[in-house]
């Protein structure tokens, strides 16, 4: 059951499910199950590293966009205009 959920989490790139599965790793008896789990955990590690890199890239782009938008805004004067 745990292995099947791990497979689903890796395929669907579901980091929340991966996290919950890693919090409760069962003891596996069968050597084939152990090998499968090791392979899936390696894939999960690769997946999380890719998602982390994508998030960092997105955050950098957002910061660049914000900086650009802020540079295009005229400076606000703090004068008090009572002529109108």
N, C-alpha and C positions, 0 to 999 in steps of 0.2 A: 504494500500500500504506500509506504513512504517513498520507495523508489519511483513508483508511478507518479506520485505528486511531484517529485523532484524533476522527472522528465517533463511534465507539463509546465512546471515553473520555468525551466530552461528554454523550452520551445516558445512559450508565450512571453518570455522576457519579463516575468513577473517578479520584481525584486522584493515585494512585500511577502509573497509566498516563500521565496527563497530564504528570506530572513527568518520566518517562522519555522521553516523546516530545519534550518541550521541550529535553531535554539533547542530542538528536540531530536537529535540524531539517535536513531535506535542502534542496538547492537546487532550487527549482521553476522549470520553464521555461515552462509554459503559463500564460497570463494568467488563464484560468478557474480553474486550480488555485490560483494565487496569491490570487485573490479569495475562493475557498472557504476557503483556509487562514486568511486574515485574518478572515473571518466567524466561523469556528470558534474561533479564538484569542480573539476578542472575547467569544464565548459562554463560553469556558473561564475568562476573567477574571471575568466576571459570576458564574459558578458558584462560583469559589473565594472571591469576596467574600461571597456569600450563605452559604456554608458557614462562613466565618470568623465572620460575624455570629451565626449559629446556635450555633456553639461558644462564643462569648463569652457569649451569653445563657444557655446551659446551665451554664456555669461559674459565672455569677453566681447562678443558682438553686441550684446545689449548695452554694455558699458560704452562702447564706441558710438552706438546710436544715440544714447542719452547725451554724451558729450557733444555730438554733432548738433543735436536739437538745442542744447543749451547755448551753443555758440551762435546759433541763428536767431536767438531771442535778443531783442534790443534791451540794453541796460535800462532798468527802471530808475527814474529819478525820485528822490525822496523829498522833492520840494512841495510845499503847500501852496496850491494855486487858488487864490480867492477871487480872481477876476471874473469868473464865469457865473 
